Amino acid sequence: MVNVETIRIIVGIIGNVISFFLFTSPFPTFVKIIKQKSVGEFKADPYVATLLNCAMWCFYGMPFVHPDSVLVITINGCGFVIELIYIAIFLTYSSNAKRRRILIALLVEVIFFAVVVFITLHFFHTTKGRSMIIGILCIVCNIIMYASPLTIVKMVIKTKSVKYMPFTLSLANFCNGIVWLIYALIKFDPYILVPNGLGLISGLVQLILYATYYKTTNWDEEDEKPKSEVQLSDV
């Protein structure tokens, strides 16, 4: 008979696969950047923010912070490496001004993360206390991440077009939220539950908008695609 822990591991592995898809979804954008040898109007902000988000979740999953969270570390460690590659491409093909802003943002993140690690390890001496402080910070990071698609949602409602809101990505966001929500409920973890509950709602809203405005979308229209990438990063 399959026990609860085995089910949790299986669900976590499925969550890893879906989250990996989300992390790699901007790949076509970077192929375009490399071919053009310029970032154009694409912004590095989502990738810099996701890098910190992955680092925070990796720290959260450490045995001395929140035990039994190996699958949280695996996917966010993978995401961290992927985001580093994206940022390296941005640094390579950005102007000096943009490159300087990215480096400053990275420096701020490194300092912030170092301070968080120091405070957590020196002032919180139990995994319960450490899980609480890092978990709350991770929730805040995820809420900020989930605010990013609001510009796309606003554009969809305004133009009555879902041309630039990919269905597969919206569906993946929805499924990702469901899987990690189940993972958090099997062995109750409010810090994983809350952000992925929000992710589920975010994905559901996008799917509803897709169903609502699919018929009013002019798929042959040659509008200029928005030069920003929306990337959600869950656990």
Steps between C-alpha positions, in 0.01 A plus 500: 500500500635843403560719805445874532870587471530309171199686360656828609825413320313407180302825510822695564670337200204592277526855641870504412425406138229768458710766673794413274277569201414840646866584560593408142198669337693826422757300298371628158551857621867435569551322169368819339733718712804291406411506129450879507799551733287752689243489781299772325215607726486176698546553873716297740285586802291177507812284484687694767194477726457129429866439584447636853174309530677171413783575743250564782312176431826304485592636841150420629542137392828449685483233776601753766217733394213276387573124509362252242493754216750351255264543204466870579879530478533298177261708290606836641868408470432416136304824460784697658748367241258568213443859616876552528534394137223739394662787691843417354348530151346835597835625628671387180263675261392806704626855470738625771219689674270196514790276602585734788139498626487120489828469692380748765175304540697175536728658760197616701356148485826342616521738796133444588535121480820503709329709768199265503724194535703662780194609700325165452794288613612721788169612651267208427616173652215261411379377161152624591624856552722491193221355286268778612729795420624361166154371409347845551773662288442239226127576503575871461734425208235287331228763546728750327557248222127444456444873461705497177233341273251776585631707208426214258157440656420871465608492135285192429190665646570831323567349156264202536784293361698209646751493214794574729387294799605143407243237595761234582678732744173600669401133528844411639469776763161362602621138517816606684288672766277193542789253530699702755178578691439126535866454600457762775177340628634143520748610766352834598732785411330843503804670346473288184120493516440878489713600197388200298138565590555845350669338201198277446269804508730691265505211253122457525443870426722474192313190376164672551623803307626270225159330471323838511705682237613215273224564245562876491875458438625594155773240452608644164553850634864611470523703819839541661545252778551656846869510585466359849503145621279377780647216697343357811710308742342273750656255738 
